[in-house]
Every structure is written in structure tokens, then in C-alpha cells.
Amino acid sequence: MLKKGIVLIVSIVLFFSCAQEKDKSITKLTDFVNPFIGTDGPGNTYPGATVPFGMVQLSPDIGIPGWDRIAGYYYQDSIISGFSHMHLTGTGAGDLYDVLVMPTNSRFNKRIKANSYKPFSSFSHDNEVASPGYYSVDLLDYGIKAEVTATKRAGIHKYTFPEDSLSQIHIDLGYALNWDAPTDTHIKVIDDTTIEGYRKSTGWAKDQRVFFQMEFSKPFDSYQLFQNDTLIENSAKAKNTKIILNYSTTEGEEIVLKTGISTANTEGAKLSLKNEAAHFNFEAYKKQADSVWETQLKKIEIETEDETKKNIFYTMLYQSMLAPTLLSDYNSNYKGANDTIMKAEGYDRYDTFSLWDTYRAAHPLYTILHPDRVNDMIQSLLAHYKETGLLPVWSMQGNETNMMIGYHAIPVIVDAYFKGADFDIQLAYEACKASAMDNNRQIDIYKELGFIPVDEQHENWSVSKTLEYAYGDWCVAQFAKALNKTDDYKYFLKRSDNWKNVYDTKSTFMRPKLEDGTFIKEFIPKAYTPYFCESNAWQYFWSVQHDVNGLVDAIGGKERFEQKLDSMFSYKPLPTDKLPIFSTGMIGQYAHGNEPSHHVGYLYNYIDKPWKTQEIVRKILETQYRNEPNGHCGNEDCGQMSSWYIYSSLGFYPVNPAEGLYSFGSPMFDKATINLENGKRFKIETINNSKENKYIQSITLNGNKISRNHISHKEIMDGGTIIFTMGDSPKK
């Protein structure tokens, strides 16, 4: 009897152990993602539905303009004016918001001036859900439950209506927000379940085109089609068109609508529906989107007992894959940067390249996690070159916006080249050289003088341009050297020293210069002036990623460099200092909310003080990211802010993004495994890891002790295991 009892107890224990293991095994990484991070505060993210690097970003719009609503949605607001199909993630540019859809009924008809008298409804965060590829909210004034999901090129809506004889679905192509404005729109009724059309608009990107076909699971009873403010029978074409579809619904009735899009033509939009959204099973699309995200999130699997850190990490990994976005359709057609319809032969064309931001960490991260997609991204940059004669500066929707500075497609291409990406190398070099030799954007003056002088233009950004151009020149030089183009190598290497032309030995800062070569007299390093791009002299001093040792020498050696770094993180702005909107996430003069600061914490590694890098990087990780709507300390910027977190939490970061080396910081997790596309795994393990134990005591790579402060890209891609032994005091 006793023996039977023991067997029974053991069986029960094994049963519950297996059950726990099963529960553990079915926990999805998508469950840790919080798409609301960054929807409050300065993050400027959207909470809606998309898939990795997808063309569609189907998300709610508040409908009221303003900086806080750049992505269409602001967590502090209380109304929703509809769901549009395209959005930018974490930028400072108010554009897109194409093809707005809003369900209504007879319960509520209030209109307000703030959202241009469009239909709207109040909502509560208590009745709102967001997860990768899915968003839902209760439109309280109508009693309608709205749900949206997405495929790469299609958006799918499901609206659950109450009983009402005048339920409606509004499709508004005249709707515009912030910088966006329609120029030509078209709606055609095909039958009682299908409409098609296009929305052409201008804004930050001057010539945007979205062609669409929309299908409905239930035939509409009737409709009102508006051409501007005039009712039209079947086909409307004007700057402002909209259609209202009328239904009689029963309690709990569901209507599903799906929208396929293309930037080229209606035929492409139809194929988007045919190939990606052939049925009306909303739950199947939702499950499919979740599965796509799960596959991508599994590229990095972390182990930690801190659930909040898991939420932040997997949300950052999610947000790192919201841009660039797909541009070409199933016919491989897309709206080119030369304003004609182009064809992507043998690759997917991408756009939304926020290069001043993303060259620093996001694109290097893609070379580890998405090397196959990197090939297409580089070919997309080269397509832009073939269309315009230059590589993009900041491109979106087949347009060059010329936002920000530098020629940072160059480091993205050069980095990909040295990491073995597959593209036309000779064309790539031609494109890099042409972009660096162009005479626009003051590059002609830069070539002549070796620096950009102060002038009277708004946002002259003279010092920042000089430093960014010099870094790009170093990248071209390395590319030329690899291709045995010796003369070009020498020329661009010499140009990469141009940072020295704006270094002032007296103030020990990069200082604005007049055209005659003299420094300006009035100079306050912490002041925000037109000479520095969204920064001050403190923040841009360190932008010599290609020659940190030269910068150390220029300032007078390692001790002096250390003192200046220490001051960077301790010299706090005064309460009376007026900080601009982009100076956020401040630690002393360091501004984590803006990209020029992102590599600075790692510079202690270059002066043999790695414990100071470990200390400040861990501080940034712990204080500048939170699992809440106001969880970003600055604009997320198309994946850069999130990519910094991914790298740094794993324990390394690309200080020089085109060098193929990653500088060590302070790993946060007990274990992390990078599941590489080549089938190998790179494992990161920590011993004695804790919040207090932030200092690296020793490192082994594949069983061999190493004493350097970096790891190479090749070592990661070859797979293996790196083990950090951590402690609570610096290992000097």
C-alpha cells in the first residue's frame, strides 16, 4: 500500500512538472510586447497593427494635429476619429495617415472643430488592447468594438455592431493630419462589396501615392459618395472624396473589411488582396500576424527573472522591425524617387530610411538578425541612386525628403559590404562616391574649405555637417581601399580628417568657423544654436566615431579625455536653461533622447576605463526605458532608440557602425541566445548577474579568456558562447 502511495505521489509530481513545463513552453514572446510604449511622452510611436517591415501600419488616429500626435495617436487623448492604414514610427515628421476608416451608427453624431468635424468616438484604455499585429478598442459612443490586424500589404478590420438601422462605415480620403494634405483622390464603387481608388498627397514627402482596393464581408445597403461636398453616383475624383456605406445591423453583428494597397497602381492593390487577404476570417489573419512576429522575436531568446525587463526587451525588438517599410507590390512595381513607376527585379523594395538615426545601431543590428533582408535594403538604397543620381538622405514612400544631414546611406552600404551582403559592389561604390562628391547640401563648400562655415541660413548646422561628412568620408575610404582604388582611398581618408578643422584647442570643443577660417567669438558649448543639428557642442564633440584615438590625442591624452567624458555625464543643465524639444533623456549634457549621444557612453573603453562604460551604460538602460506608455525618453526614430537597447542589454554596441566591431558594455540578462539566419547560435551568458553586479570581472569566448573590450561581427556570426563574469565593484 505504501509503495502504491509513493508511486501515486511521484506520478502527481511528474504530472504537474510536465504541465508546468508545457505551460512554460507555450508562453509566446509576443505576450511580452507592449506596443503602447512610446505612445505617450516624446516617443511618437503608434499602437496599431503591422507585421515586420510591412507596407501597412493600420492604427487608430485621434484626428487632432500636433507634435504629440505625429504618429496619429497620443495616449493622453480620449477620442478616436478612425483607423488609417499608414503611419511613421517614432519620428518628428507628421505624414501619411492614408485611407481613413471609421464605423458609426445613429447613437451619436456630435462633431468638433478640433478634428475638422470628422466622426469620432470617446474611448477608454480599459477597453483597449494592443499586441504585435493586432489592436482593438471599444468605440464607446457607438457601442462598436473595433479590431484591426494586418498582413504585409493589406489591412483587415473587424467591427462588431450593436443593433441599429443606420450603422455606417466611413472611408475618408480627404482626411489629413499635421503635414499631410491630399492633392488628388479617387473612389469608385465596383459593386455592393467592393470599392477601389487612390489617395495622392503631399507633405513631408512631396509626392505620395496609395492605390487601394477594399472588400466587405457584408454587402452595403446603400451609400453616399462625395466629390468634395457634392454627392456623386458611382465614381468620385477630387482633392477631397469620401464614401459612407449604410448597413442595418443586428446585435453583435460582425462586418469585416480588408484593404489591399500599392504605391504603383490599382492592379497591385488587387494582388495584395488576392495573395494576402483572400478570405474574411479575421481571427486567422490575427493569428497569422502573431505567428510572423513570434518567428522574428525568437531570433533572440533571453532568460531573466525580471518580467519588466522582458517586456522592455521584446518591445524594443518589436519596434526595431517597424521600419524600413515595404514599398514594392506583387508585380514588383513601386512609386520611384524619380516620380515614375519602377520595378524591383529580384528583390523587395524598401523605403522609410531614417538614416541619420538608424545608421548608428539599427542597420548594424539588421546585419546580425536579418542579413537576407539587408540584401534587399541595400538594393533599395541603390535603386534610389539609380533613380536620382544620389543615395537617399531620408527617404519615404518613394520620395527624398532631404531631412537631417550627412550621407549616411554610405556607412550602411559599407558596413553591409564588409559583412558579406549580396549586391552589385561596383554600383554601390559608384553610388557612395557620387553622393560624397555631390555639390549640393554645401558639400561643394566642404570640399573646398575642409569644413562648413557659418552662414545666415536657418538651421545651418555647420559643425554637425562637417563631422557627419567626415565620418562618411572615412567609410568611402575603407570601401575604396578594399576595392584597390588607391587614389580614392587617399583622397577620402584625408577628407575624413576634416573634423580637425572645427576642433578648437582653446575651448576643447568643436567650434563654428567663419568662411575665413576664424572661429566665432561668442561661443557657449552648452547652448543650442543653429551650428549644431538638434544638439549642442557638448553632444556633438564626440562624433568622430572613425578616429576616437585621434580625438583623444587632440584633447591632450587619455586623462584629459576621461575628464571631459566625466563632465559630459555630470554637468547638468541649470533650471534656468531652456532645453529644446529634442534634448531629453538628459544625464548631465548627455541626451539619450537624441542620436548623436548614443555611442558616447562606450568611449571609456578607448581609454582603458571599461568599468566606467559599464557603469554609465547600465544607468542608461535602467533609467531611460520603461514598460509604460511614456517609456521612451525621446523619439523612437524608426528603430534606432530600440536597437540601442537591444545591443546594450546584450552587452555590446557598434561605436563605429561600419567597422564590424562591437564595444563591450554591461550585459543585463542571465542568458541570451541569438538564433542566426545561418543556422548557428551565439550565446551570451552571465555569472553572478544582478542589478548591483554591473561590472565585468572577466570574459571568455568559446572557452578562451579574452582581455579586449570588443567582439567582432564575424565572431558573432560564427556562433559560439561568450561568458561574462560580473561583480559589484570595478575590475581595474
C-alpha positions in Angstrom: 0.0 0.0 0.0 2.8 2.4 0.9 4.6 1.5 -2.3 1.4 2.3 -4.3 1.1 5.6 -2.4 4.7 6.6 -3.3 4.1 5.8 -6.9 0.9 7.9 -6.9 2.7 10.9 -5.3 5.6 10.6 -7.8 3.1 10.4 -10.7 1.3 13.5 -9.5 4.6 15.4 -9.1 5.6 14.3 -12.6 2.2 15.3 -14.0 2.4 18.8 -12.5 6.1 19.2 -13.5 5.2 18.3 -17.1 2.2 20.6 -17.0 4.4 23.5 -15.8 7.0 22.7 -18.5 4.2 22.7 -21.1 2.9 26.0 -19.8 6.4 27.4 -19.9 6.9 26.1 -23.4 3.8 27.6 -24.8 4.5 31.1 -23.4 4.7 33.3 -26.5 7.3 36.1 -26.8 4.6 38.3 -28.4 2.9 38.3 -25.0 5.8 40.3 -23.6 5.4 43.1 -26.3 3.8 46.3 -25.2 3.0 48.4 -28.3 1.9 51.3 -26.1 5.5 52.0 -25.1 6.3 55.4 -26.7 2.7 56.4 -27.3 2.9 59.0 -24.5 5.7 61.5 -23.9 8.2 62.1 -26.7 8.3 58.6 -28.2 5.9 59.3 -31.1 5.1 55.6 -31.7 1.8 54.1 -32.8 0.0 51.1 -31.1 -1.7 49.7 -34.2 -1.3 46.6 -36.3 1.6 45.8 -38.7 3.9 43.0 -39.5 7.8 43.2 -39.6 8.9 45.8 -42.1 5.3 45.8 -43.6 3.8 48.3 -46.0 0.6 48.6 -43.9 0.6 50.2 -40.4 -3.1 50.1 -39.5 -3.5 52.2 -36.4 -6.0 54.5 -34.6 -5.9 58.2 -35.3 -7.0 60.7 -32.7 -7.7 63.1 -35.6 -6.3 66.2 -33.8 -3.0 67.6 -35.1 0.1 68.4 -33.0 3.6 67.3 -32.1 2.3 64.7 -29.6 0.2 63.2 -32.3 2.9 62.8 -35.0 2.1 59.1 -35.2 -1.6 59.8 -35.2 -2.2 58.6 -31.7 -1.5 60.1 -28.2 -2.1 58.1 -25.1 -3.4 61.0 -23.1 -6.2 61.7 -25.6 -9.7 60.3 -25.1 -11.2 60.2 -28.7 -10.6 58.2 -31.8 -11.5 59.6 -35.3 -10.8 56.4 -37.3 -8.2 53.9 -38.4 -5.8 54.9 -41.2 -3.5 52.4 -43.0 -0.1 54.1 -42.9 2.0 55.6 -40.2 5.5 56.6 -39.3 7.1 55.1 -36.2 8.7 57.4 -33.7 9.7 60.3 -35.9 9.3 64.1 -35.7 7.6 64.2 -39.0 3.8 64.3 -39.3 2.9 62.5 -42.5 0.9 59.6 -44.0 -2.4 58.7 -42.3 -3.7 57.4 -45.6 -7.2 55.9 -46.2 -9.1 56.6 -43.0 -11.9 54.2 -42.0 -14.4 54.9 -39.2 -17.5 52.9 -38.2 -20.5 54.8 -36.7 -24.3 54.5 -36.1 -27.3 56.5 -35.0 -26.4 56.6 -31.3 -24.0 59.6 -31.6 -23.5 62.4 -34.1 -21.5 65.1 -32.3 -18.8 66.9 -34.3 -16.0 69.1 -33.1 -13.7 71.6 -34.8 -10.5 70.2 -33.3 -10.7 67.1 -35.5 -12.1 69.0 -38.5 -15.7 67.9 -37.8 -14.9 64.3 -38.6 -16.9 61.5 -36.9 -15.3 60.4 -33.6 -15.9 58.4 -30.5 -14.7 58.5 -27.0 -12.7 55.5 -25.8 -11.1 54.2 -22.6 -7.8 52.4 -22.2 -9.7 49.9 -20.0 -11.3 48.7 -23.2 -8.2 48.8 -25.4 -5.8 46.0 -26.4 -2.6 46.0 -28.5 -0.3 43.2 -29.3 2.0 42.5 -32.3 -0.2 42.6 -35.4 -3.4 43.4 -33.5 -5.2 46.3 -32.0 -8.8 46.6 -30.6 -10.8 49.3 -28.9 -14.4 49.9 -27.9 -15.8 53.0 -29.5 -17.9 53.9 -26.5 -20.3 56.4 -28.0 -21.4 54.0 -30.7 -21.2 50.7 -28.7 -19.0 49.4 -31.6 -16.0 47.1 -31.0 -13.2 47.8 -33.5 -10.4 45.4 -34.2 -7.7 45.6 -36.8 -4.9 43.3 -37.9 -2.5 43.3 -40.9 -0.5 41.4 -43.5 2.4 42.9 -45.4 0.3 44.7 -47.9 -3.2 44.6 -46.5 -5.1 45.9 -43.5 -8.0 43.9 -42.1 -10.8 45.5 -39.9 -13.5 43.8 -37.9 -16.3 45.9 -36.5 -18.8 44.4 -34.1 -22.0 46.5 -34.2 -25.0 46.8 -31.9 -28.5 46.6 -33.4 -29.1 49.7 -35.5 -30.9 50.5 -38.7 -28.3 53.1 -39.6 -24.9 51.6 -39.0 -22.3 53.1 -41.2 -18.7 52.7 -42.4 -17.0 56.0 -43.5 -14.0 55.9 -45.8 -12.4 59.3 -46.0 -9.6 60.1 -48.4 -9.8 63.9 -47.7 -8.8 63.3 -44.1 -5.4 64.9 -43.4 -3.3 65.5 -40.3 -0.3 67.5 -39.4 2.0 68.0 -42.5 -0.1 65.7 -44.8 -2.5 67.1 -47.4 -4.4 65.3 -50.2 -3.7 66.5 -53.8 -5.9 64.1 -55.8 -8.2 61.3 -54.5 -10.5 58.9 -56.2 -13.2 56.4 -55.1 -15.0 54.1 -57.4 -17.9 51.8 -56.4 -17.3 48.4 -58.1 -20.3 46.6 -56.6 -22.0 46.3 -53.2 -19.0 44.6 -51.6 -16.1 46.3 -53.4 -14.7 49.8 -53.8 -11.3 50.9 -55.2 -9.4 54.2 -55.7 -6.3 56.1 -54.7 -5.1 58.8 -52.5 -2.3 61.1 -53.8 -0.9 63.5 -51.3 1.9 65.9 -50.3 3.5 66.6 -47.0 7.0 65.9 -45.7 7.2 63.6 -48.8 6.1 65.6 -51.7 4.6 63.0 -54.0 2.9 60.2 -52.2 0.6 57.7 -53.9 -1.5 55.0 -52.3 -3.8 52.8 -54.5 -6.3 50.6 -52.8 -9.0 48.0 -53.2 -11.4 47.5 -50.3 -13.7 44.5 -49.9 -16.5 44.0 -47.4 -17.8 40.8 -45.9 -21.4 42.1 -46.0 -22.9 44.0 -48.9 -23.8 47.6 -48.0 -27.5 48.5 -48.4 -26.7 51.9 -49.9 -24.0 54.6 -50.0 -23.3 58.3 -50.2 -20.3 59.1 -52.4 -18.9 62.7 -52.0 -16.8 64.6 -54.5 -15.7 67.5 -52.3 -19.1 68.3 -50.9 -21.2 67.1 -53.9 -23.0 63.8 -54.0 -21.9 61.6 -56.9 -23.4 58.4 -58.2 -20.6 55.9 -58.9 -17.1 57.4 -59.2 -15.7 60.5 -57.5 -12.4 62.2 -58.2 -11.3 65.4 -56.4 -8.9 66.7 -53.8 -11.4 65.6 -51.2 -13.5 62.4 -51.6 -15.3 60.2 -49.2 -17.9 57.5 -49.1 -20.4 56.5 -46.4 -21.6 52.9 -46.6 -25.0 52.2 -45.0 -26.0 49.0 -43.1 -28.7 47.7 -41.0 -27.1 45.6 -38.3 -28.3 43.1 -35.6 -26.9 42.9 -32.1 -23.3 41.6 -32.2 -23.2 41.5 -36.0 -19.6 41.5 -37.3 -18.6 43.2 -40.6 -15.1 42.5 -41.8 -13.4 44.8 -44.4 -10.0 44.3 -45.9 -7.8 46.8 -47.8 -5.0 45.9 -50.2 -2.6 48.7 -51.1 0.1 49.5 -53.7 2.2 52.6 -54.4 2.1 51.8 -58.1 -1.5 51.1 -59.3 -4.8 49.5 -58.6 -3.7 46.2 -60.1 -1.0 46.0 -57.5 -3.6 46.7 -54.7 -5.9 44.0 -56.1 -3.0 41.5 -56.0 -2.3 42.4 -52.4 -5.8 41.3 -51.5 -5.7 38.2 -53.7 -2.3 37.0 -52.4 -2.5 38.0 -48.8 -6.2 38.5 -47.9 -8.4 36.2 -49.9 -10.9 35.4 -47.2 -12.8 37.2 -44.4 -11.7 35.1 -41.4 -10.3 37.9 -39.2 -9.1 35.5 -36.4 -7.0 33.7 -39.0 -5.3 36.9 -40.1 -4.7 37.9 -36.4 -3.2 34.5 -35.6 -1.0 34.7 -38.7 0.3 38.1 -37.8 1.1 36.9 -34.3 2.9 33.9 -35.7 5.0 36.1 -38.1 6.0 38.3 -35.1 6.7 35.3 -32.9 9.1 33.9 -35.5 11.0 37.1 -35.7 11.1 37.7 -32.0 12.6 34.2 -31.5 15.7 35.4 -33.2 16.8 36.5 -29.7 15.7 34.5 -26.7 16.6 35.9 -23.3 16.4 34.4 -19.8 15.8 36.7 -16.8 13.6 36.6 -13.8 12.7 40.3 -14.3 9.4 40.3 -16.2 9.6 44.1 -16.8 13.0 43.7 -18.5 11.4 41.1 -20.7 8.6 43.4 -21.6 11.0 46.2 -22.5 13.4 44.0 -24.4 10.8 42.3 -26.6 9.0 45.6 -27.2 12.3 47.1 -28.3 13.0 44.1 -30.5 9.4 44.6 -32.0 9.9 48.3 -32.5 13.3 47.7 -34.2 11.3 45.9 -37.0 8.7 48.6 -37.8 10.9 50.3 -40.3 12.2 50.4 -43.1 8.9 49.6 -44.7 8.0 47.6 -47.8 7.4 49.7 -51.0 7.0 47.3 -53.9 3.9 45.3 -54.7 3.3 41.8 -56.0 4.1 42.9 -59.6 7.4 44.3 -58.1 6.2 47.8 -59.0 6.6 50.8 -56.8 6.5 54.6 -57.0 10.1 55.6 -57.6 12.1 58.5 -56.3 12.1 59.8 -59.8 8.2 60.0 -59.6 7.7 57.3 -62.2 6.6 53.7 -61.7 9.7 51.5 -61.2 10.2 47.7 -61.0 12.2 45.9 -58.3 13.7 43.0 -60.2 14.5 40.1 -58.0 14.2 41.9 -54.6 11.7 43.6 -52.4 12.0 47.4 -52.5 12.0 49.1 -49.1 11.8 52.8 -48.1 11.4 54.8 -44.9 15.1 55.2 -44.4 15.8 57.5 -41.4 19.5 57.2 -42.0 20.9 60.0 -39.7 19.3 58.0 -36.9 19.4 54.4 -38.0 23.0 54.1 -39.4 24.2 54.1 -35.8 22.7 50.9 -34.5 19.5 49.8 -36.3 21.2 48.9 -39.6 24.1 47.1 -37.9 21.5 45.2 -35.9 19.8 44.1 -39.1 23.1 42.7 -40.4 23.0 40.3 -37.4 19.3 39.5 -37.2 18.1 40.0 -40.8 21.0 39.5 -43.2 18.7 38.3 -46.0 16.6 41.3 -45.7 19.7 43.6 -45.6 20.5 42.5 -49.2 17.1 43.9 -50.3 17.6 47.1 -48.2 20.9 47.8 -49.8 19.5 47.1 -53.3 16.7 49.6 -52.3 19.3 52.3 -51.5 21.0 51.6 -54.8 17.6 51.8 -56.6 17.2 55.3 -55.2 20.6 56.1 -56.5 19.7 54.9 -60.0 16.5 56.9 -59.9 18.0 60.2 -58.7 21.8 60.0 -59.1 22.3 60.1 -55.3 21.9 57.8 -52.4 19.0 58.8 -50.1 19.4 61.1 -47.1 15.9 60.4 -45.5 13.6 58.8 -48.0 10.0 57.6 -47.6 7.2 56.5 -50.0 9.5 56.9 -53.0 10.5 60.4 -52.1 13.6 62.1 -50.9 12.8 64.4 -48.0 16.4 65.7 -47.5 15.7 65.7 -43.8 18.7 65.9 -41.5 22.3 65.8 -42.6 25.2 63.7 -43.9 25.3 60.9 -46.5 24.6 58.1 -44.1 23.4 55.5 -46.7 27.2 55.2 -47.2 28.1 53.6 -43.8 25.0 51.4 -44.1 26.3 50.1 -47.5 29.9 49.9 -46.5 29.0 48.0 -43.3 26.9 45.6 -45.3 29.7 45.1 -47.8 32.3 44.2 -45.2 29.8 41.8 -43.6 29.2 39.9 -46.8 25.9 41.2 -48.1 25.0 40.3 -51.7 24.6 43.3 -54.0 26.3 45.0 -57.0 29.6 46.1 -55.4 30.8 48.3 -58.3 27.4 50.1 -58.5 27.5 50.5 -54.7 30.9 52.1 -54.7 29.9 54.4 -57.6 26.9 55.5 -55.6 28.9 56.1 -52.4 31.5 58.2 -54.3 28.9 60.1 -56.2 27.0 61.0 -53.1 30.1 62.1 -51.3 31.2 64.2 -54.3 27.9 65.9 -55.0 27.9 69.7 -54.9 24.5 70.1 -53.1 23.8 70.5 -49.4 27.1 72.5 -49.0 29.3 69.6 -49.9 30.9 71.8 -52.6 32.0 74.2 -49.8 33.0 71.4 -47.6 35.3 70.0 -50.4 36.8 73.4 -51.0 37.4 74.6 -47.4 37.5 71.3 -45.5 34.6 72.4 -43.3 31.2 74.0 -43.5 31.3 77.7 -42.5 28.7 79.6 -40.5 26.1 81.3 -42.7 22.8 83.0 -42.2 20.6 80.1 -43.2 18.1 78.7 -40.8 19.5 75.5 -39.2 22.9 76.0 -40.8 24.2 73.1 -38.7 27.7 73.9 -39.9 29.7 72.0 -37.3 27.4 68.9 -37.4 27.6 68.7 -41.1 31.4 68.9 -41.1 31.6 66.0 -38.6 29.0 63.8 -40.3 30.5 64.3 -43.7 34.0 63.4 -42.3 32.6 60.2 -41.0 31.0 59.3 -44.3 34.3 60.1 -46.0 36.1 57.6 -43.8 33.6 54.9 -44.8 34.1 55.7 -48.5 37.9 55.5 -47.9 37.6 52.0 -46.4 35.4 50.9 -49.3 37.9 52.3 -51.8 40.8 50.6 -50.1 39.0 47.2 -50.2 38.5 47.6 -53.9 42.1 48.7 -54.6 41.1 52.2 -55.6 44.2 53.7 -54.0 43.8 57.3 -55.2 40.2 57.4 -53.9 41.3 55.9 -50.7 44.0 58.5 -50.0 41.6 61.3 -51.0 38.7 60.3 -48.8 41.0 59.3 -45.9 42.4 62.8 -46.0 38.9 64.3 -46.1 37.9 62.1 -43.1 40.4 64.3 -41.0 38.2 67.4 -41.7 36.8 67.1 -38.2 40.1 68.5 -37.0 39.3 71.7 -38.9 36.5 72.6 -36.5 38.3 71.4 -33.4 39.3 74.4 -31.2 42.2 73.7 -28.9 41.4 76.7 -26.7 37.9 75.7 -25.8 38.5 71.9 -26.4 35.2 71.8 -28.4 34.1 71.5 -32.0 33.5 75.2 -32.7 31.7 77.0 -35.5 34.0 78.7 -38.0 33.6 81.7 -40.3 34.4 81.3 -44.0 37.8 83.0 -43.4 38.8 80.2 -41.1 38.4 82.0 -37.8 36.3 80.7 -35.0 33.2 82.6 -34.0 33.8 84.8 -30.9 30.6 84.2 -28.9 30.6 80.5 -28.0 28.8 78.8 -25.2 29.2 74.9 -25.5 26.0 74.0 -23.7 23.9 76.5 -25.8 21.6 75.2 -28.5 22.5 77.1 -31.7 21.9 76.8 -35.4 25.5 75.5 -35.7 24.7 72.1 -34.3 22.0 69.7 -35.6 19.5 69.1 -32.8 22.3 69.2 -30.3 24.9 71.4 -28.6 28.7 71.5 -28.7 28.9 69.0 -25.7 26.8 66.4 -27.5 28.5 66.7 -31.0 32.1 66.8 -29.6 32.2 63.0 -29.7 31.0 62.5 -33.3 34.4 61.2 -34.5 33.5 57.5 -34.4 36.1 56.7 -37.0 39.0 58.3 -35.2 38.4 58.1 -31.4 42.2 57.8 -30.8 42.8 60.9 -32.8 40.2 62.7 -30.8 41.9 61.5 -27.6 45.2 62.9 -28.8 43.7 66.2 -29.9 42.4 66.9 -26.5 45.6 66.1 -24.8 45.6 62.4 -24.0 43.6 59.8 -22.1 43.4 61.6 -18.7 42.1 64.8 -20.3 39.6 62.8 -22.4 38.4 60.9 -19.3 37.8 64.2 -17.5 35.8 65.5 -20.4 33.7 62.3 -20.6 33.1 62.6 -16.8 32.0 66.2 -17.3 29.7 65.1 -20.1 27.7 62.9 -17.7 27.8 65.2 -14.7 27.5 68.8 -16.0 23.8 69.2 -15.5 21.7 71.9 -17.2 20.6 74.6 -14.9 16.9 75.1 -14.0 17.1 78.3 -16.0 18.5 76.7 -19.2 15.9 76.4 -21.9 16.2 72.9 -23.4 14.7 72.3 -26.9 12.2 69.6 -27.5 14.8 67.1 -28.7 17.0 67.4 -25.6 15.5 64.6 -23.5 16.8 61.7 -21.5 19.4 64.0 -20.0 22.3 62.7 -17.9 24.5 65.8 -17.4 24.9 67.1 -21.0 24.4 63.6 -22.4 21.0 63.4 -24.2 19.9 59.8 -24.7 16.7 61.1 -26.4 18.7 62.1 -29.4 21.1 60.1 -31.6 24.4 61.9 -31.5 24.9 60.9 -27.9 24.2 57.2 -28.4 27.8 56.0 -28.7 29.3 58.3 -26.1 29.0 56.0 -23.0 31.2 53.4 -24.7 34.1 55.7 -25.3 35.6 55.0 -21.9 36.7 51.6 -23.4 39.1 53.6 -25.7 41.0 55.0 -22.8 41.3 51.8 -20.7 38.5 52.6 -18.3 35.9 50.0 -19.3 34.3 49.9 -15.9 33.1 53.5 -16.5 31.4 52.4 -19.7 29.8 49.5 -17.8 28.5 51.9 -15.1 27.0 54.5 -17.4 25.6 52.1 -19.9 23.8 50.2 -17.2 22.5 53.5 -15.8 21.1 54.5 -19.2 19.5 51.0 -19.6 17.9 51.2 -16.2 16.6 54.8 -16.3 15.8 55.7 -19.9 13.5 52.8 -20.9 10.3 51.9 -19.1 7.4 49.5 -19.6 4.7 52.2 -19.8 3.3 54.5 -22.5 5.8 57.2 -21.5 8.6 54.6 -21.8 10.9 56.3 -24.3 13.0 59.2 -23.3 12.9 60.6 -26.9 11.6 59.9 -30.4 12.0 56.2 -31.1 13.2 57.2 -34.6 12.4 54.2 -36.8 14.2 51.6 -34.7 17.3 53.4 -33.5 16.3 54.0 -29.9 15.1 50.4 -29.6 18.2 49.0 -31.3 20.4 50.8 -28.8 18.6 49.0 -26.1 18.8 45.6 -27.7 22.6 45.9 -28.3 23.4 47.4 -24.9 21.2 45.0 -22.9 23.0 42.1 -24.6 26.4 43.6 -23.6 27.9 45.3 -26.7 27.4 48.2 -29.2 28.8 49.4 -32.6 30.6 52.6 -31.7 31.8 52.9 -35.3 28.9 51.4 -37.2 30.9 50.5 -40.3 33.8 48.9 -38.6 32.4 45.4 -37.9 33.3 45.6 -34.2 31.1 45.9 -31.1 32.3 47.6 -27.9 31.5 45.8 -24.6 29.1 47.4 -22.1 27.3 45.7 -19.3 25.0 42.7 -20.2 21.7 42.7 -18.3 20.4 39.1 -18.7 21.3 35.8 -17.2 21.3 34.2 -20.7 20.6 35.3 -24.2 20.7 33.3 -27.4 20.9 34.9 -30.9 19.4 32.4 -33.3 21.1 33.4 -36.6 19.7 33.0 -40.0 22.7 30.9 -41.0 21.5 28.2 -38.6 24.1 29.0 -35.9 23.6 30.3 -32.4 25.5 32.9 -30.5 25.0 32.6 -26.7 25.6 35.3 -24.2 25.8 34.1 -20.5 26.5 36.0 -17.3 27.8 34.6 -14.0 26.8 36.5 -10.8 24.4 38.7 -12.7 22.3 41.2 -10.7 21.4 44.9 -10.6 24.3 45.6 -8.4 26.8 43.3 -10.3 27.1 45.6 -13.3 30.9 45.4 -13.6 32.6 42.8 -15.9 35.3 40.9 -14.0 36.3 38.5 -16.8 35.2 37.4 -20.2 35.6 34.1 -22.0 34.8 33.5 -25.7 34.3 29.8 -26.6 36.2 28.8 -23.5 39.1 31.1 -24.1 39.7 34.1 -21.8 39.9 37.4 -23.6 41.1 40.8 -22.3 39.9 43.1 -25.1 37.0 45.5 -25.0 35.2 44.3 -28.1 33.9 41.4 -30.2 33.8 41.2 -34.0 30.9 40.7 -36.2 32.5 37.5 -37.6 32.8 36.0 -34.1 29.1 36.5 -33.5 28.1 35.1 -36.9 30.3 32.1 -36.5 28.3 31.2 -33.4 29.6 30.2 -30.0 29.3 31.3 -26.4 30.6 34.4 -24.6 30.5 34.3 -20.8 30.7 37.4 -18.7 31.6 37.1 -15.0 30.1 40.0 -13.2 30.8 41.8 -9.9 29.7 44.7 -7.8 32.9 46.6 -8.0 35.0 47.8 -11.0 37.7 45.4 -12.2 40.5 47.9 -12.8 
